[in-house]
Amino acid sequence: MNLSSVRLIVRDLKKLVAFYEAVTALPARWLNDDFAEIPTRTCTLALGSERTVKLFAEGAARAGENHTAIIEFLVDDVDAVFARLDGLVTELVQPPTTMPWGNRSLLFRDPEGNLINVFAPVTEAARQRFR
């Protein structure tokens, strides 16, 4: 089994797609007016409007209520991403910080409150985990 995608249900789809395109520097694929994907090498970030929830089960997901998951992006240089995102990120949770497990990490929230971690392994032990 492979993790294929993480899907966010969002209130303002166009705004969130533009935000994640800017964060990832990757273009979105729009499948229709209610659904877009940003494919990366290892997983796809899917974004769906609130209207898509009823296709699964009414009320199964609610936009803007995520308080448990952290969307994580592996990058080469956290500090360079932090500099590039200046002006885009309005809710910084933690500036670039080296964590005890060897990753340099930047935490911020997207416009609907989802927590994002942009990280890079910086110690040899951490780099070994991602080879």
C-alpha positions as CSV (number, residue, x, y, z in Angstrom):
1,M,0.0,0.0,0.0
2,N,1.3,3.5,-0.9
3,L,0.0,6.8,0.3
4,S,-1.3,8.4,-2.8
5,S,-2.7,11.8,-1.8
6,V,-3.8,14.0,1.1
7,R,-7.0,15.9,0.4
8,L,-8.1,19.1,2.0
9,I,-11.7,20.2,1.9
10,V,-11.6,24.0,1.6
11,R,-14.0,26.9,1.7
12,D,-12.2,29.1,-1.0
13,L,-10.8,26.6,-3.5
14,K,-9.2,29.2,-5.9
15,K,-7.5,31.0,-3.0
16,L,-6.1,27.8,-1.5
17,V,-5.0,26.4,-4.8
18,A,-3.1,29.6,-5.6
19,F,-1.6,29.5,-2.1
20,Y,-0.3,26.0,-2.4
21,E,1.0,26.6,-5.9
22,A,3.0,29.5,-4.4
23,V,4.2,27.4,-1.5
24,T,5.2,24.4,-3.6
25,A,6.3,26.3,-6.7
26,L,4.3,23.6,-8.6
27,P,1.3,24.0,-10.9
28,A,-2.1,22.6,-10.0
29,R,-4.1,20.3,-12.3
30,W,-7.7,21.4,-12.2
31,L,-10.0,18.4,-12.8
32,N,-13.2,20.5,-12.6
33,D,-14.4,23.7,-10.8
34,D,-14.5,21.8,-7.5
35,F,-11.3,19.8,-7.5
36,A,-7.6,20.4,-8.1
37,E,-4.4,18.5,-7.5
38,I,-0.8,19.5,-7.0
39,P,1.2,16.4,-7.7
40,T,4.7,16.1,-6.2
41,R,7.2,13.3,-6.8
42,T,5.9,11.2,-3.9
43,C,2.4,12.3,-3.1
44,T,-0.4,14.5,-4.4
45,L,-2.0,17.3,-2.5
46,A,-5.7,17.3,-3.5
47,L,-8.0,20.2,-2.8
48,G,-11.7,19.9,-3.0
49,S,-14.5,22.4,-2.5
50,E,-17.0,21.9,0.3
51,R,-19.5,20.7,-2.4
52,T,-17.4,17.6,-3.0
53,V,-18.1,16.3,0.5
54,K,-21.7,15.3,-0.4
55,L,-20.2,12.9,-3.0
56,F,-18.8,10.8,-0.1
57,A,-21.2,11.4,2.8
58,E,-22.8,14.7,3.8
59,G,-20.9,16.2,6.7
60,A,-18.0,13.6,6.6
61,A,-15.5,16.5,6.4
62,R,-15.7,20.1,7.3
63,A,-13.4,22.8,5.9
64,G,-11.2,24.8,8.2
65,E,-11.5,22.3,11.2
66,N,-8.3,20.4,10.9
67,H,-6.5,20.5,14.3
68,T,-4.6,17.2,14.1
69,A,-2.9,16.7,10.8
70,I,0.3,18.5,9.7
71,I,0.9,18.7,5.9
72,E,4.6,18.2,5.4
73,F,6.8,19.1,2.5
74,L,10.4,17.9,2.2
75,V,12.7,20.5,0.7
76,D,16.4,21.1,0.1
77,D,16.7,24.4,2.0
78,V,14.1,25.5,4.6
79,D,15.7,28.9,5.0
80,A,15.5,29.6,1.3
81,V,11.8,28.6,1.3
82,F,11.2,30.8,4.3
83,A,12.7,33.8,2.4
84,R,10.7,33.0,-0.7
85,L,7.4,32.8,1.2
86,D,7.9,36.2,2.9
87,G,4.7,38.1,2.4
88,L,2.6,35.0,1.4
89,V,2.5,33.4,4.9
90,T,0.3,35.4,7.3
91,E,0.3,33.0,10.2
92,L,3.8,31.9,11.1
93,V,3.7,29.2,13.8
94,Q,7.5,28.6,14.1
95,P,10.4,30.2,12.1
96,P,13.1,27.8,10.8
97,T,14.2,25.7,13.7
98,T,16.4,22.6,14.0
99,M,14.5,19.9,15.8
100,P,16.0,17.3,18.1
101,W,15.5,14.5,15.5
102,G,17.7,16.4,13.0
103,N,15.2,18.1,10.7
104,R,15.2,21.9,10.1
105,S,11.5,22.8,10.2
106,L,9.3,25.8,9.3
107,L,5.7,25.7,10.6
108,F,2.9,28.0,9.3
109,R,-0.8,27.9,8.6
110,D,-2.5,28.1,5.3
111,P,-5.3,30.7,4.8
112,E,-7.9,28.2,6.2
113,G,-5.9,27.2,9.3
114,N,-4.2,23.9,8.2
115,L,-0.8,23.5,9.7
116,I,2.1,23.1,7.2
117,N,5.6,21.9,8.0
118,V,8.4,22.6,5.5
119,F,11.4,20.6,6.5
120,A,14.8,19.4,5.5
121,P,17.0,16.8,7.2
122,V,20.2,18.5,8.3
123,T,22.0,16.0,10.5
124,E,23.6,12.9,9.0
125,A,21.2,10.6,10.9
126,A,18.2,12.5,9.5
127,R,19.6,12.5,6.0
128,Q,20.0,8.7,6.2
129,R,16.3,8.4,6.9
130,F,15.5,10.1,3.5
131,R,17.9,8.3,1.3
